[in-house]
């Protein structure tokens, strides 16, 4: 005796989600004998379009082993179905005595459908097509099938809900993805979009304060915009409070991320050329290359001396120059975490490093100044051979805490502790231009940076008085003076895309954005 023969089509795609269950399901589940006759439609093995209808009648219960429902009209067809299925799929069909299972896995490869038949006995129920629906109770003891697409959507909605609930506990210095999955650090600012793809025309002198940010607990040594134009809303700051921070200095003025990988003051920090990593070095002798999004350390190594300056090679993003409180300058390869070149100079400290065009040569400024000689204040090196090209570049007895390269012409400028900036040629023998001297600001022992505007028309510098000076590059005259800070302004930088946006920082740990 067999209980029943039920065949159904389980070829629903992942887009079918909301079909209702068979209306006879509940009646058979609660009381199988409540209806005298039930009609079932079964698929014939010849194809999905061939169906037949059979009647089911309750049988008298003789003992516990006798099925409660039998087929009166399906017995002959059952024998024929078994014969046809065994002939067509000899290795895939099994029909037992009281229960059976028919698998059409081989048909799924041909027609893209999966057809199953189950024969259940002893419980007076017949299986139904299982359709996943949240508001419909599933059959007891059977786990419903959930399409992959629905599982992914459900998990995404749960994670999104948890994120929205936990936003109140997150601090403002975390990078949060928005609804579209785009990170706030890699978005494109609406203020920058109109300028992308167009040529930088001319720089305007900023006069109005846009953001005033004071979240560093110590002096700030450096601020720098992200070099990738699409992400240039991000501003990097390195501080003596052992941290490196990233700010949205264009749209909101809020802190996006804080990196506390150093145990002492961070003296130097720089964006990578791709804009996804930050290289930093400090007084803890440590070098760190940090991933902007995850905060993971891509590269970590210890230097032999405290670090004061770092510069990436302009054409090879895997190589950088490191200088500090020692007689040597080293070139590192982040792929091998090893030193590939050593540049030896009889000095006590390297103040700054500047790569010349094409990266074949670079300059270092040092503290090697004596009472009667300054022949090693600026040294030119051959990058590949590590040979010293020249050390007779600047002969005045002032140290140069900062060097900057003109974006268009073959010149560079050195900030000096003599309260002026000197102009040099980038071509050998790197002669000084004695006719031009950018003076009028005060440095007084601070490591004050200087920088050209993106179009090369202006030269700006901070000062120990907290002011920012704008010089005309060609005439060396002061065009404008901006009273930016109360304490020494050690760094000022123009935005690479927006023509009038300026970021400044001071020795009190304050950052300001001007326009």
DADAUR-V644495 format. One record per backbone hydrogen bond with DSSP energy under -1.0 kcal/mol. NH is the residue of the N-H (numbers start at 1). CO is the residue of the C=O. If there is no record, write none. Layout:
nh: [NH/NH]
co: [CO/CO]
This chain:
nh: [8/10/16/25/28/29/30/31/34/38/40/42/44/47/52/54/56/59/66/70/78/79/80/81/82/83/84/85/86/87/88/89/92/94/101/102/103/104/108/111/112/117/118/119/136/142/151/152/153/154/155/156/157/158/159/160/161/162/163/164/165/166/174/178/181/193/195/196/198/204/210/211/213/216/220/221/222/224/226/231/232/234/235/236/237/238/239/240/244/245/246/247/248/249/249/253/256/257/259/266/268/270/272/278/279/280/281/282/283/285/287/288/289/290/291/292/295/298/299/301/303/307/308/309/311/313/319/320/321/322/323/325/326/329/330/331/332/333/334/337/338/340/341/343/345/347/350/351/352/354/356/359/362/363/364/365/366/367/369/370/377/379/380/381/382/383/386/389/390/398/404/406/411/412/413/414/415/416/417/421/422/424/425/426/430/433/438/439/446/448/449/451/453/456/459/460/461/462/464/466/468/469/470/471/472/473/476/479/480/482/484/485/489/491/493/495/502/503/504/505/506/507/509/511/512/513/514/515]
co: [116/114/13/22/24/25/26/27/31/56/54/52/50/44/42/40/38/68/63/57/74/75/76/77/78/79/80/81/82/83/84/85/89/101/94/117/92/115/104/107/108/102/6/100/133/139/147/148/149/150/151/152/153/154/155/156/157/158/159/160/161/162/171/182/178/189/192/193/195/499/513/513/511/509/506/238/238/236/234/228/229/231/247/224/245/222/243/219/259/237/257/235/254/233/247/248/246/246/244/239/281/279/277/290/270/288/268/286/265/282/301/280/299/278/296/276/291/289/289/287/285/282/323/323/321/319/316/332/311/330/309/306/324/343/322/341/320/338/318/333/333/331/331/329/327/345/324/365/365/363/361/356/381/354/379/352/377/349/367/373/374/364/390/362/387/360/382/380/380/396/413/411/409/424/404/422/402/420/399/438/414/412/431/410/427/423/421/437/443/446/490/460/458/453/471/451/469/449/442/463/482/461/480/459/477/457/472/470/470/468/482/466/463/505/503/501/514/493/512/491/510/488/506/213/504/211/502/208]
